[in-house]
Amino acid sequence: MNHKRIPEEILLSLPAYFKPRKNVRPLTVVYQIHGDPELGGTWTVRIDERTCRVEPGQAESFDGKLIISIEDYLRVVAGELPPDYAWNTGRARYIGNFFVQGELNTHFRLPKGKGIRFI
């Protein structure tokens, strides 16, 4: 699999697309991407009122946590693996309130076809 973008680059670009709706409640979502030790890792996406931060590592407490392999994450981002299929087949797992992931999605305006998306 020859993907040009690595998860860290994708996740660190998220604040540029943060366009929060009114009444944003604080959210903390952890992305744990495993597999290749050089490309995988754990990042925390934090949303507070009007800001979005992406930090390396796992937050001590979080509203939700996504666990996925590097290969599957990059396939989802590239549009090669439908997110619903990843969830339904157990290739992606989520710990916490699943509705938080959907709420997180509403605060971003991600460009289509640019290889940036949530799962």
N, C-alpha and C positions, 0 to 999 in steps of 0.2 A: 504494500500500500504506500503510495507516494503522495502524501499530503504536505503541502508547503507550510501550513499554519500549525502552530503548536497550541495546545490548550492555554498555556500561560498568556500567549499573545492575544488569543481570542478573548479570554476572560478580562485581561487588563484593558481591553478596548471598550468594555461595557459602559464605563462612566460617560463616554462621549455620546452615547445614545440614550442616556437617561432623560426622560421627559415625563416627570411624575404627574399624576393626576392629583386633583385636590384631595385633601384629607389623607395623606400618606401616613400610614402607621409604620413604626420601625420594624424592619425585617432583617433577619440574618439567615442566609442560606449558605451551606458548605457544599462545595463541589470536590468530591474525592475521586480522582481519576487515576486508576491503577494500571500497571502493566510495565511499559518501558520506564526504567528509573530515571532516565535522562529527560523524558518528555512528560511523564506523569507527575502527579503531586496532588496537593490539597490546597484549595484556595477558598477564602471566605468572601462572599459578597454581602456588604452591609448597606442598608438603606435607612437613612434617618431623615425625617421631614423633607428636605429638598436636596439631599446629597446622596451620592452613591460612591462607595469605596470598595476596591478589590484588594485584598491583602493575602499574602502567602500564608499558609498554615491553616489550622482548624481553630475556630472559635471555641471557647470553653462551653458556651451555651449557644444554641441555634434553634431556629424555628423549623428548619428542614435541612436534610442532607441527601444529596444525590451521590450514588455510588455507581460508577460505570468504568469499563475498560477504556484505555486510550484509543484502541482501534474502533470500538463502537462509538465513542464520543466524536471522533473525527469523521466517521461515516455519517452520523446524524448531522453534524455541522455542514458537511459537504452535500447533504441532501440525498445520500445514497441509502440511508437507513431511516425509515419513517419512525419518528419518536414513539408513536402508539405501538408499533411492532416491538421496539426495544423494551417498553414497559410490559407489554403482554407476554413476552417470551422470557422475562426475567433477566434480560441483558442489562437493563437499567433498574436499579432499586432506589427506593426513596424511604427515608426514615423521618418521621415527623408528620406534621399536618400537610397533606398533599395539596390542599387549597392554597397554601402559601406559594407554591411554585407557580400556580396560575395567576395569583395576585402579583407576583414578581414580574411576570411577563407583561402585565398591563402598564407598567411604568417605563417601558422601553419602546423606542421606535427603531427597530432593527431593519437595516436595508436588506431587501430581498436579493438573493443571488450573490451576496458578498461574503458568504462563508461565516456569518456571524448569526448565531441563533441560540436560543435556549432549548433545552430538551424538556 
